[in-house]
Amino acid sequence: MSELTVPVIAVDGPGGAGKGTITQMLARELGWHLLDSGALYRLTALAATRKGVSLDDEAGLVAVAASLDVAFEPGVEGEPVRVLLDGADVTREIRTESCGNNASLVAVMQPVRDALLQRQRDFQKSPGLVADGRDMGTVVFPEAPVKIFLTASAEERARRRFNQLKDAGADVTMQDLLDEIRARDERDMNRAAAPLKPADDAQVIDSTGLSIKEVFDRCMAVAGQA
């Protein structure tokens, strides 16, 4: 069980549900620190690849995870959190589809998750923390006073990702993205280590068809009830 040193808002949910945007908005509004926990798995996968560690080498991945030199800096409105690995900006590199798929493979390994668990809890700093992930409320911060599970339909998440990638000039198809999202959901929901699911005391918010402001207002309302 984690021991909270400062207030924590845990925001969980599948990729593409809008967690990154909403958690940054919450952190800015409250003046709190931000943890993008999913980036830690992407960073582990990226660092392992750079160091020539195979993604099925569990012991090697644990060593990489334990030695990660990572920092998060708030992004400007409309942009993702700025992520630094060994002092270098890797924000764009870790957001590729291939890195995301590699992160999902790494995240199923319990020893790797164990290596990153305390690292995540160390992000608690005054006056508070907004934690973005998939097991923030169930595993990392089970005593968080505010837990939100943000979701959306697979089709809606594929549409959002398609628009993002097309705007960036990527050559993608909706069907390929939908297939990847469904496959990743299947892995994440059925993995033995911390499967993706709402905490028993989490407020579930479905962002399908909602504007960012509508989702943010609902999350702030939940935060205000704690």
GIHU-V222158 format. One record per backbone hydrogen bond with DSSP energy under -1.0 kcal/mol. NH is the residue of the N-H (numbers start at 1). CO is the residue of the C=O. E is the energy in kcal/mol with one decimal. If there is no record, write none. Layout:
BEGIN
NH:CO:E, NH:CO:E
END
This chain:
BEGIN
9:129:-2.5, 10:146:-2.8, 11:131:-3.2, 12:148:-3.0, 17:14:-1.4, 22:18:-2.4, 23:19:-3.1, 24:20:-1.6, 25:21:-2.0, 26:22:-2.7, 27:23:-2.6, 28:24:-2.6, 29:25:-2.6, 30:26:-2.6, 31:27:-1.8, 32:27:-1.5, 33:128:-2.6, 35:130:-2.4, 37:132:-2.1, 40:37:-1.1, 42:38:-1.8, 43:39:-3.3, 44:40:-2.1, 45:41:-2.3, 46:42:-2.7, 47:43:-3.2, 48:44:-2.4, 49:45:-2.2, 50:46:-2.4, 51:47:-1.7, 52:49:-1.0, 53:48:-3.0, 57:54:-1.6, 58:56:-1.2, 61:57:-2.6, 62:58:-2.2, 63:59:-1.9, 64:60:-1.9, 65:61:-2.8, 66:62:-2.4, 68:65:-1.1, 71:84:-1.7, 73:82:-2.8, 79:76:-2.4, 82:73:-2.8, 84:71:-2.7, 85:88:-2.8, 86:69:-2.9, 88:85:-2.0, 90:83:-2.5, 94:90:-2.3, 95:92:-1.0, 100:96:-2.1, 101:97:-2.5, 102:98:-2.3, 103:99:-2.4, 104:100:-1.8, 105:101:-1.5, 106:102:-2.2, 107:103:-2.5, 109:106:-1.7, 113:109:-2.1, 114:110:-2.8, 115:111:-1.8, 116:112:-1.5, 117:113:-1.2, 120:116:-2.0, 121:117:-2.0, 122:118:-1.8, 123:120:-1.7, 124:121:-1.6, 129:7:-2.1, 130:33:-2.5, 131:9:-2.8, 132:35:-3.1, 133:11:-2.6, 139:135:-2.4, 140:135:-2.2, 141:136:-3.5, 144:141:-2.0, 146:8:-1.2, 148:10:-3.1, 149:203:-2.6, 150:12:-3.3, 151:205:-2.6, 157:153:-2.4, 158:154:-2.4, 159:155:-2.2, 160:156:-2.2, 161:157:-2.3, 162:158:-2.7, 163:159:-2.2, 164:160:-2.1, 165:161:-2.6, 166:162:-2.7, 167:163:-2.1, 168:164:-1.2, 169:166:-1.6, 170:165:-2.9, 177:173:-2.0, 178:174:-2.8, 179:175:-2.6, 180:176:-2.2, 181:177:-2.6, 182:178:-2.4, 183:179:-2.2, 184:180:-2.5, 185:181:-2.6, 186:182:-2.2, 187:183:-2.1, 188:184:-2.9, 189:185:-2.9, 190:186:-1.3, 196:188:-2.4, 202:199:-2.0, 203:147:-2.6, 205:149:-2.8, 207:151:-3.4, 210:207:-2.3, 215:211:-2.2, 216:212:-2.8, 217:213:-2.8, 218:214:-1.8, 219:215:-2.3, 220:216:-2.7, 221:217:-1.9, 222:218:-2.0, 223:219:-2.6, 224:220:-2.1, 225:222:-1.1
END
